[in-house]
Structure formats: C-alpha cells, structure tokens
Amino acid sequence: MGYDPFDYYDFDQYNQMGSTETRFGSKSELQSLITSAHNNRLSVIADIVINHNSGGDLESNEFAGKNTYTKFTPLSGNFNRTKYDFHPNDQYNSDSGFFGGFPDLSHNKPYVQDWLWKRSNSVAKYYKNTMKFDGWRFDYVKGFEPWVAREFNRAVGGFAVEEYWDGNVNTLNWWVNQAQMSAFDFGCYYKMRDAFMGNNLNALNGDMLWKRNSSRAVTFVANHDTDEIINNKLLAYAYILTHEGYPAIFYRDYEEWLNKSKMNNLIWIHNNLAGGNTSNLWTDNDEYIARRNGGNGKNGLIVYINNANSTKERWIQTNWSSKKIKDFTGNSNWEPTTQGDKWVKIQAPPKSYSVWSLK
C-alpha cells in the first residue's frame, strides 16, 4: 500500500519489485490527476512515509549483530541506503520509535537529511517541484522527532499535517508546537466516539486539540485506519463542521455511506456561517448546544445536537438582539425572533441536529 517505501522516485519508470507501473496507476496518470485537481482549485496532499522502508537486500550488519535487510539499491539511482542509514548504526542506536520491524531511517545522519529534504533533487523537492504536490501528511510521526517533519516542510512549504495517533491532548499540542504544523485531533475523535457511540454527549466537554490550538487541529470522524463512530455518524459530522479546527471528511462517508445532500449542507454551513470562537451553551447526556460567536465576515451560528429519541427544545442566548433566525439544515421549520436580551427558544429533532443563524 506504499507505507513501507523502497524507491522514493519510482512512480512507474522502473521494472522493480515485481512490476513497472504501480497497481494504483502510472506517473502520467498521477500527474494528470494533480493537474485536474489544480484546475478545479483543489490542493493535493501527499501521504509521506519517511520513518521506515522495506524491500532491501540482506547484508551483514555488525551494529545489529545479525544480517539485516538494509541494503537498498533503487533503480532510480537516488537515495541508495545501507546499514549506516538505519538504526542501529555507527553513531545512533535508535530514535523515537520503530514501526513493524521495518528498517528504521536514521534522521540524524546528514546523508539521510540530504536525500529527504536538503538536496536540490531531494525527495521533498522532487515531490514539490516535479510531481507538484501542495502539502504533506506525515505518516507515523511517533517514529521520529518533531524537528524532522518541521525541516522537511521548511524546505518546500505547503500545508502539513501529522498523524500522531494519540488521544493525549498535551502530547498532541506539544508536537504541533514543536513541528510547527497541524495534527489530526485524536483527542476530539475519541471524545466523539465516547459521546456518540456511548450515547453520552457529556463527553464533548472533554479536552480536545481544537480547544487548545484550533489553527493546528484537523478534526475528523473517520479515516482509512479508524471507523469506530458508526451510530449517529452524521451528528459527529455536524459537530466538526460547526466547530473550530480544520474538518476532514472521509471520502466513503461522503460518496457512499452518508446522505450527500446533508453533508453538502453541513459543508456550506461550515464555509459560510461557522466563524469566531466557540461558547458552550448546554451539555447533558442527550443534548449539546454551542455557539460560534462570528468573525471574518461570518455571522456565527448556534448548533443544537439532539441524541435523544424525542424532539428537544431549549432557551439559549445568541449573539443577536431582536433578529429573526432560522435553521439552515431544514430539520426545523421554526423561524423565531430573538428577544432584546438575545435569548430565544430553539429545537432539534430526535437523533438529529439543527444549526441556527440570521435569516
């Protein structure tokens, strides 16, 4: 699946590892895809694996005290590697972590740094300048220190997000500050799992990266590794698409598993209404209400998530005095007017949500 690379420069040019063209397609097809994406104002983020490799030949390794598969001679002629470039070696026994027993790249070695991001034809610069990727998702960053991803990204720029698979928000926040890039908000993910799978919305009051560092938090409901939020999944999307952070939508949720028109509606709400910081207005076992306070040209909103089996109503305080508001999801047909003191009654249907803003 590409998660244990052999030749970083082989997109279909070389007959190695059992084939020439990859089973995902050819280099020209990939470049055509990237061009089409750019023509449609889409950025393309490369999923980068720079912790470990596989496919090397066996060589005698005095540092490991045994023979190891650490001799890499890719047909591209770029970034040949030997036992000196992996752990343990003549200078470094290990770094932050190994993955799956694969040869573990030694990022403190100048040779490895040169090929990954420093040379004019480094992996980073080849992917940026030749393949035209716009940014990076760094896989398994627990395997190396934050400065590695930071220096890689400094060399080429672009949006960058790391996969630090950990629900400890202190650790996530430490990593993003050190690496100076975004992180997938596993803190938020696990709290949503507890809330929506455990039928206890009080879990949404828990700690999350977006609450600490919203500009660095990439929130998500599912991805290719995790799909534990099955019940009430659309409610979870209503949560991340109305709250702070950079929400990521899982492709199969959008294309196959959920109601696309409702997803499009939530995306519109995110893009047009969800501005400003967040104030929690009400949370209990079945109900969650929060206010986005507006900003950057957006009016803000009130999101009401109802996990109960009956319609719920609440009086809440908005940002708007004596203004008519409406539910932009269409789940409620109410169009109430806020009082002079900004209070108003809103509702949400059972096992559903409503999102209120100025009419």
PyMOL commands that set and color helices and strands:
alter all, ss='L'
color gray80, all
select helices_A, chain A and resi 27-39+83-85+110-118+123-130+141-143+146-156+169-179+186-197+201-205+209-212+214-216+233-240+251-257+260-272
alter helices_A, ss='H'
color red, helices_A
select strands_A, chain A and resi 45-48+57-61+66-71+135-138+159-162+182-184+217-218+278-283+287-292+301-306+312-317+325-327+343-348+352-358
alter strands_A, ss='S'
color yellow, strands_A
deselect
rebuild
show_as cartoon
